[in-house]
Amino acid sequence: MTALGTDGTRDAPPSMSGRRSLATALMPALTVAVSLLGLCLLWNLAASVWPSRAFPGPRQVWQVLLREAASGDLFYHLGVTLGRVAAAYIVAMIVGSVIGVLLGSHRRVDRFFNPWVILFLNIPALVVIVLGYIWFGLNEAAAIGAVAVNKIPNVVVTMREGARALDPSYAEMATVYRFGRLERIRHILLPQLQPYLAAASRSGIALIWKIVLVVELLGRSNGVGFQIHLYFQLFDVAAILASTLAFVAVMLVIELLLVQPVERHATRWRRRPA
């Protein structure tokens, strides 16, 4: 017999309930797949209406992507670029977070250094990259440092706002219970700063990998940016799009499989909306 629910309606059988939950879980992925398929169809239609070497269709780009993957060049350059992205991201997040928390916690220090932050926020990334190469040479340290310097001010601003929003009652509680420095950071500071860390991290990845491509285009002999510069000189638009889409796909995978799960785990203690 089918059981009656608390409201007098019949409960769904377990098998039907399981199918519904599975369909609910798969719906976001299915929506994304259908959306991307629609974009590819629109792209293919536009390429058919306007056939040109400057606007290749998805089939041509896919063929180039397979060719580059088979030769191994695609994975080599992707790996080099991802290494630079990771290094610049770590440097920017650590340095920017420390400076931001210090400025947000000390009003007078913040008042003095605020013009510096505004100045570095408004210096064009291209200028920082060119000066880095001129001052330190065409090497990895200059490339990664230039990318990190471009991102640090954004992290400083975000983390400064987080430090300003800290609840002083938690600090008083830590004093009463005689928390050590590490315990204060782990149990008091980091949980309150987590939303700001997540925001700085999310925007940081999106900004850093774009700047890394410019750094590679201007002064590196490998990486996705270098490949795009090479294909630009050859006017090979299909190869440019193939390299770009491959790197964007990798960054989306990192976002979906690494960034979002870590963020959900870090906020698991927060109350979810019903």
Helices and strands as residue ranges (DSSP letters): H 14-49, H 58-71, H 73-105, H 107-122, H 125-136, H 140-164, H 168-176, H 181-184, I 185-189, H 190-219, H 224-233, H 237-254, I 255-259, H 260-266
